[in-house]
Amino acid sequence: GCGISLVDLTALYAALEDDGLWYETTFKKDEIPLHFKRILRKGASRAVSEILKKVPAPPGFTKELDISYKTGTSWGSRDAWAVGSLGQYTVGVWCGRPDGKPSFGITGFEDAAPMLFRILQNINASPVKKPELPAWERLPKIPPKNLIALDPNSFDDPLALKIEFPQDGSVLVPGNFGDIDVFVKGGVPPLYLFLNNRSCPDSDSFKVSEFIDKNKEYQEISVIDSSGRGCSFKVKILQPD
């Protein structure tokens, strides 16, 4: 095991609600965090958060608040803690003795969790609707073989999806009809093509004039298959003056 402060533990749980972004802890209302870092993919963060919402409510409470939380009790009942989030608030609660001696009979679920729920109630925390993630940032619908990894493309998968053309970072010139062809290998049909989060009607080409974002230097091309495999990259598309 390892030691961690309640402040640091709460900051990690807050990252789950911030789509995997960890922010340096600040202690003043108007203080702006100077450092932040992505520690989880957006899809993974949301998946874990949804799992933690299914944890049963502690004694005396119901799950109407839809709180995403976790509890823990250390060896010898020296620590009982609960950390959870609802909307823009993440709260951490620790129960124990300052001298580190055991407090027999306390648990995170029965002692710390009720305080967590009560605090979130008292500050009137409420859920915040998040924008839907693009298709390529969601976790695969089908779990990977033997649960080796969350991403099916991270192991030797004979059906791995790969975009063979164009390559990441390419500079492209549209064809005579103003379209760009996309060549894909692998995957489970049907395949779905996206440009800048917008679904294209065809799986192997798109009209530049209909889907390009003129405010961006690089356009994002993504392909997913029917099993949830996906890949994406960015290209620069030259447009006629």
LOKE-473213 format. One line per 2 residues: number of its first residue (from 1); their letters; for each residue x, y, z negated of N, C-alpha, C. Coordinates in steps of 0.02 Angstrom, whole numbers. Example, Ala and Ser with C-alpha at 12.3 -4.5 7.8 and 13.67 -1.06 7.14 Angstrom:
1> as> 660,-284,-390,615,-225,-390,660,-165,-390 ~ 642,-112,-354,684,-53,-357,645,2,-394
***
This chain:
1> gc> 41,-59,0,0,0,0,43,62,0 ~ 11,119,-1,46,183,-2,4,233,-40
3> gi> 37,286,-62,2,338,-98,-20,394,-51 ~ -76,425,-67,-100,482,-27,-143,526,-73
5> sl> -138,591,-63,-178,636,-104,-250,639,-78 ~ -296,659,-121,-365,665,-100,-373,717,-44
7> vd> -334,770,-48,-337,823,3,-317,794,72 ~ -262,757,74,-239,729,137,-288,676,163
9> lt> -315,636,118,-363,585,138,-426,617,168 ~ -449,670,136,-509,705,161,-495,736,229
11> al> -435,762,239,-417,792,304,-418,739,359 ~ -398,678,344,-399,625,394,-471,607,413
13> ya> -515,604,363,-585,589,377,-618,647,416 ~ -596,708,401,-623,765,439,-605,760,513
15> al> -547,730,527,-526,721,597,-574,677,635 ~ -606,629,601,-655,587,635,-713,629,661
17> ed> -734,679,622,-790,721,643,-768,774,694 ~ -703,785,699,-677,833,748,-651,797,810
19> dg> -681,740,825,-663,701,885,-589,684,887 ~ -560,667,829,-492,643,826,-439,696,818
21> lw> -458,759,807,-409,813,797,-398,825,723 ~ -336,819,701,-317,833,631,-292,905,627
23> ye> -318,942,578,-297,1011,567,-261,1017,500 ~ -210,1059,498,-175,1073,436,-224,1101,385
25> tt> -220,1077,323,-266,1098,271,-252,1171,250 ~ -305,1209,244,-300,1278,218,-345,1284,157
27> fk> -331,1334,115,-367,1339,52,-402,1407,43 ~ -401,1448,94,-437,1512,91,-488,1514,147
29> kd> -544,1546,134,-601,1546,180,-582,1572,249 ~ -543,1627,252,-527,1658,316,-460,1636,344
31> ei> -428,1588,311,-362,1565,334,-370,1518,394 ~ -330,1530,446,-335,1491,507,-279,1438,507
33> pl> -295,1374,519,-243,1323,522,-192,1338,578 ~ -128,1331,561,-76,1346,610,-56,1284,650
35> hf> -70,1225,622,-49,1163,655,-108,1115,662 ~ -110,1081,719,-159,1029,729,-129,976,775
37> kr> -159,916,773,-131,861,812,-186,810,826 ~ -186,783,886,-233,730,902,-207,664,874
39> il> -247,631,832,-226,568,802,-269,509,826 ~ -325,524,859,-368,472,886,-400,497,951
41> rk> -415,450,996,-453,468,1055,-524,488,1034 ~ -555,530,1075,-623,553,1060,-671,494,1053
43> ga> -668,448,1100,-713,391,1098,-704,349,1036 ~ -641,338,1016,-627,298,957,-652,334,894
45> sr> -643,400,891,-665,438,832,-741,433,824 ~ -776,441,879,-849,438,874,-874,367,857
47> av> -838,317,883,-858,248,867,-850,234,793 ~ -793,255,764,-782,243,693,-833,282,651
49> se> -847,344,671,-895,385,635,-964,352,635 ~ -984,324,692,-1049,290,696,-1051,228,652
51> il> -995,192,648,-992,133,605,-1000,153,532 ~ -967,207,512,-970,229,442,-1039,257,423
53> kk> -1078,277,473,-1146,299,458,-1191,241,436 ~ -1170,180,451,-1209,121,435,-1195,94,365
55> vp> -1147,125,329,-1133,103,260,-1194,118,217 ~ -1217,70,177,-1277,82,136,-1268,142,89
57> ap> -1322,177,76,-1320,234,30,-1307,210,-41 ~ -1275,251,-83,-1261,232,-152,-1325,232,-193
59> pg> -1322,206,-254,-1382,204,-297,-1414,273,-306 ~ -1480,275,-297,-1517,338,-307,-1524,380,-245
61> ft> -1498,357,-188,-1501,396,-126,-1524,353,-68 ~ -1546,386,-15,-1565,351,46,-1520,374,103
63> ke> -1526,341,160,-1484,359,217,-1516,412,261 ~ -1565,448,235,-1597,500,275,-1547,554,295
65> ld> -1495,565,254,-1447,617,269,-1399,598,326 ~ -1397,534,343,-1354,511,398,-1281,529,387
67> is> -1258,517,326,-1189,533,307,-1142,477,330 ~ -1087,496,361,-1035,449,380,-984,448,323
69> yk> -978,391,288,-934,392,229,-905,323,214 ~ -854,324,170,-820,263,149,-801,270,76
71> tg> -801,215,40,-782,215,-31,-723,169,-42 ~ -693,175,-100,-637,131,-117,-626,130,-192
73> ts> -601,74,-217,-584,66,-288,-516,33,-292 ~ -469,66,-325,-401,39,-327,-395,-16,-380
75> wg> -339,-51,-378,-328,-106,-424,-329,-82,-496 ~ -364,-118,-538,-368,-100,-609,-415,-42,-623
77> sr> -456,-23,-574,-504,33,-582,-469,98,-602 ~ -409,108,-574,-374,171,-587,-401,228,-544
79> da> -427,211,-486,-454,262,-440,-520,237,-412 ~ -568,281,-410,-631,268,-375,-644,329,-332
81> wa> -649,318,-267,-655,376,-223,-709,365,-170 ~ -730,420,-141,-777,419,-85,-763,480,-42
83> vg> -760,470,23,-749,525,70,-801,519,125 ~ -833,575,142,-884,571,193,-896,638,227
85> sl> -931,634,284,-944,694,324,-1017,698,344 ~ -1040,759,350,-1106,773,377,-1103,841,411
87> gq> -1111,841,477,-1106,904,514,-1036,933,510 ~ -1031,996,491,-966,1030,488,-930,1022,422
89> yt> -958,983,376,-928,975,310,-901,904,300 ~ -842,900,270,-813,837,248,-794,845,175
91> vg> -815,798,133,-805,803,61,-769,741,35 ~ -721,751,-10,-687,696,-42,-698,699,-118
93> vw> -713,642,-148,-725,639,-220,-681,585,-250 ~ -647,602,-305,-605,553,-340,-627,549,-413
95> cg> -631,489,-439,-647,478,-510,-590,437,-541 ~ -569,457,-600,-515,421,-634,-488,462,-691
97> rp> -432,438,-718,-399,473,-774,-338,510,-749 ~ -326,571,-773,-266,608,-752,-201,573,-769
99> dg> -201,531,-821,-139,497,-840,-129,432,-802 ~ -176,415,-758,-168,355,-716,-187,290,-750
101> kp> -213,293,-810,-233,232,-844,-299,206,-817 ~ -313,141,-824,-375,113,-797,-437,143,-829
103> sf> -489,149,-788,-555,169,-812,-602,111,-796 ~ -603,62,-839,-637,0,-825,-711,11,-811
105> gi> -734,-20,-757,-805,-18,-740,-823,32,-686 ~ -778,79,-669,-795,128,-617,-781,99,-548
107> tg> -822,118,-500,-811,98,-431,-825,158,-386 ~ -798,156,-327,-810,210,-280,-883,213,-259
109> fe> -915,156,-250,-984,154,-227,-1033,179,-280 ~ -1022,158,-343,-1070,174,-395,-1057,241,-430
111> da> -995,265,-428,-978,326,-465,-959,385,-420 ~ -915,374,-372,-893,430,-329,-943,445,-274
113> ap> -972,394,-243,-1018,405,-187,-1079,445,-206 ~ -1112,433,-263,-1169,476,-281,-1150,550,-286
115> ml> -1091,565,-312,-1069,635,-315,-1059,663,-245 ~ -1031,622,-200,-1022,644,-131,-1088,662,-99
117> fr> -1138,619,-106,-1204,632,-77,-1236,694,-108 ~ -1229,701,-174,-1259,759,-208,-1227,824,-184
119> il> -1161,824,-175,-1127,885,-152,-1151,905,-83 ~ -1154,856,-37,-1176,871,31,-1249,895,32
121> qn> -1289,869,-14,-1358,893,-20,-1360,965,-44 ~ -1320,980,-95,-1322,1047,-126,-1295,1102,-81
123> in> -1250,1085,-34,-1225,1136,11,-1265,1139,76 ~ -1321,1100,77,-1367,1100,134,-1332,1080,199
125> as> -1289,1031,195,-1257,1006,255,-1308,973,300 ~ -1300,980,365,-1347,950,412,-1308,927,474
127> pv> -1335,877,510,-1300,851,569,-1291,905,622 ~ -1237,898,661,-1223,942,717,-1222,900,780
129> kk> -1262,919,829,-1264,880,891,-1202,895,933 ~ -1166,842,950,-1105,849,990,-1120,838,1064
131> pe> -1082,870,1107,-1092,858,1179,-1074,786,1197 ~ -1108,759,1245,-1095,690,1267,-1026,686,1298
133> lp> -990,632,1282,-923,622,1309,-926,602,1382 ~ -877,622,1422,-873,597,1491,-866,521,1490
135> aw> -884,491,1545,-886,418,1548,-819,386,1531 ~ -764,416,1555,-698,384,1545,-672,392,1474
137> er> -704,433,1432,-681,441,1363,-720,397,1315 ~ -772,365,1339,-810,320,1295,-775,253,1290
139> lp> -786,218,1235,-756,152,1228,-790,103,1275 ~ -754,51,1297,-784,2,1342,-844,-32,1310
141> ki> -893,-49,1352,-952,-83,1327,-937,-155,1307 ~ -889,-185,1342,-870,-254,1328,-806,-255,1287
143> pp> -805,-286,1228,-744,-288,1187,-688,-324,1224 ~ -626,-304,1213,-570,-337,1247,-559,-408,1221
145> kn> -524,-447,1260,-512,-517,1242,-475,-522,1176 ~ -502,-564,1131,-471,-577,1066,-460,-514,1024
147> li> -495,-460,1042,-489,-397,1006,-417,-373,1002 ~ -379,-385,1056,-309,-364,1057,-303,-289,1055
149> al> -347,-254,1090,-344,-181,1092,-413,-155,1110 ~ -423,-90,1099,-488,-60,1116,-494,-47,1190
151> dp> -437,-40,1224,-438,-23,1295,-423,-86,1335 ~ -470,-111,1376,-457,-171,1416,-397,-165,1461
153> ns> -378,-104,1481,-322,-95,1526,-255,-100,1490 ~ -256,-108,1423,-193,-109,1385,-163,-179,1382
155> fd> -197,-230,1407,-167,-296,1411,-172,-321,1483 ~ -143,-379,1496,-140,-406,1564,-210,-429,1585
157> dp> -247,-385,1613,-316,-399,1633,-319,-407,1708 ~ -338,-466,1733,-340,-476,1806,-391,-430,1841
159> la> -438,-403,1803,-488,-359,1832,-475,-286,1816 ~ -414,-272,1793,-397,-203,1775,-411,-155,1832
161> lk> -437,-97,1815,-456,-47,1865,-397,-1,1878 ~ -381,9,1942,-325,52,1960,-341,92,2022
163> ie> -329,158,2019,-338,200,2077,-272,201,2116 ~ -271,173,2176,-210,168,2215,-197,231,2256
165> fp> -251,266,2274,-244,330,2309,-304,373,2293 ~ -291,437,2280,-226,471,2275,-191,458,2209
167> qd> -129,478,2203,-90,469,2142,-99,530,2096 ~ -86,519,2032,-91,573,1983,-44,630,2002
169> gs> -70,691,2002,-30,750,2018,-22,764,2092 ~ -55,725,2135,-49,736,2207,-79,802,2229
171> vl> -54,827,2285,-82,886,2317,-117,862,2380 ~ -182,872,2385,-222,843,2439,-251,897,2485
173> vp> -260,877,2547,-294,920,2597,-356,882,2620 ~ -415,912,2614,-477,877,2635,-475,857,2709
175> gn> -511,803,2726,-515,780,2795,-556,827,2839 ~ -566,806,2901,-601,849,2949,-672,865,2927
177> fg> -702,820,2888,-771,831,2866,-773,858,2794 ~ -716,881,2770,-714,911,2703,-719,862,2646
179> di> -698,798,2658,-703,749,2606,-635,722,2586 ~ -632,689,2528,-572,657,2502,-588,584,2490
181> dv> -547,539,2517,-556,467,2507,-520,445,2444 ~ -550,397,2409,-520,368,2348,-518,293,2356
183> fv> -458,263,2348,-450,191,2355,-438,161,2285 ~ -481,113,2267,-479,84,2201,-467,9,2206
185> kg> -425,-17,2161,-412,-89,2158,-437,-117,2091 ~ -467,-177,2094,-490,-210,2033,-557,-185,2011
187> gv> -574,-200,1948,-637,-179,1920,-694,-227,1938 ~ -750,-218,1904,-810,-258,1915,-862,-214,1949
189> pp> -880,-229,2012,-929,-188,2047,-996,-188,2010 ~ -1036,-135,2020,-1021,-76,2061,-975,-28,2025
191> ly> -939,12,2065,-894,63,2038,-928,131,2042 ~ -908,175,1995,-938,242,1992,-882,294,1993
193> lf> -889,342,2038,-838,393,2048,-863,460,2018 ~ -817,494,1983,-834,558,1952,-780,609,1972
195> ln> -802,671,1983,-755,726,1993,-776,782,1945 ~ -730,800,1900,-744,852,1850,-808,838,1811
197> nr> -815,776,1789,-872,754,1748,-938,747,1787 ~ -936,758,1852,-997,753,1892,-996,688,1932
199> sc> -1052,654,1931,-1057,590,1966,-1063,601,2041 ~ -1021,566,2080,-1023,570,2153,-1069,516,2181
201> pd> -1105,530,2235,-1152,480,2262,-1117,419,2290 ~ -1056,427,2315,-1018,370,2343,-962,351,2294
203> sd> -942,288,2298,-890,263,2252,-820,269,2281 ~ -814,290,2345,-748,291,2376,-730,357,2409
205> sf> -773,408,2403,-757,473,2431,-804,526,2402 ~ -785,590,2411,-829,644,2388,-817,705,2432
207> kv> -869,747,2436,-865,809,2473,-834,863,2429 ~ -779,891,2452,-743,941,2412,-788,1001,2397
209> se> -825,1024,2447,-865,1085,2438,-920,1076,2386 ~ -941,1014,2374,-996,1002,2327,-973,991,2255
211> fi> -911,968,2246,-890,947,2180,-829,983,2152 ~ -794,1020,2193,-733,1052,2169,-750,1110,2122
213> dk> -708,1119,2072,-714,1175,2025,-662,1227,2045 ~ -684,1282,2075,-638,1332,2102,-600,1369,2046
215> nk> -623,1363,1984,-589,1396,1929,-531,1355,1901 ~ -523,1294,1925,-470,1250,1901,-418,1238,1956
217> ey> -355,1239,1936,-302,1225,1984,-301,1150,2001 ~ -312,1108,1950,-313,1036,1960,-382,1008,1945
219> qe> -405,963,1988,-470,931,1981,-461,861,1951 ~ -508,841,1909,-503,776,1875,-546,724,1910
221> is> -514,671,1933,-549,615,1966,-551,556,1918 ~ -609,525,1911,-617,468,1867,-658,414,1901
223> vi> -642,352,1884,-680,295,1910,-693,247,1852 ~ -755,223,1845,-770,172,1796,-807,115,1831
225> ds> -802,55,1803,-838,-1,1832,-896,-21,1787 ~ -933,-72,1807,-994,-91,1771,-980,-121,1702
227> sg> -917,-140,1688,-900,-169,1623,-873,-118,1575 ~ -864,-56,1598,-838,-3,1554,-765,13,1564
229> rg> -729,-25,1606,-660,-8,1620,-658,60,1656 ~ -605,97,1646,-601,162,1678,-531,187,1684
231> cs> -520,234,1729,-456,268,1735,-470,337,1765 ~ -424,383,1751,-433,451,1776,-366,485,1783
233> fk> -364,538,1824,-303,577,1833,-323,643,1865 ~ -274,687,1875,-288,752,1903,-249,763,1968
235> vk> -281,796,2015,-249,812,2079,-263,885,2096 ~ -222,911,2140,-233,979,2165,-259,974,2236
237> il> -315,1007,2249,-347,1004,2315,-342,1072,2348 ~ -308,1074,2405,-301,1137,2442,-365,1151,2481
239> qp> -385,1214,2479,-446,1234,2514,-430,1284,2568 ~ -465,1280,2624,-452,1329,2678,-472,1399,2656
241> d> -435,1448,2679,-450,1518,2662,-516,1540,2694
***
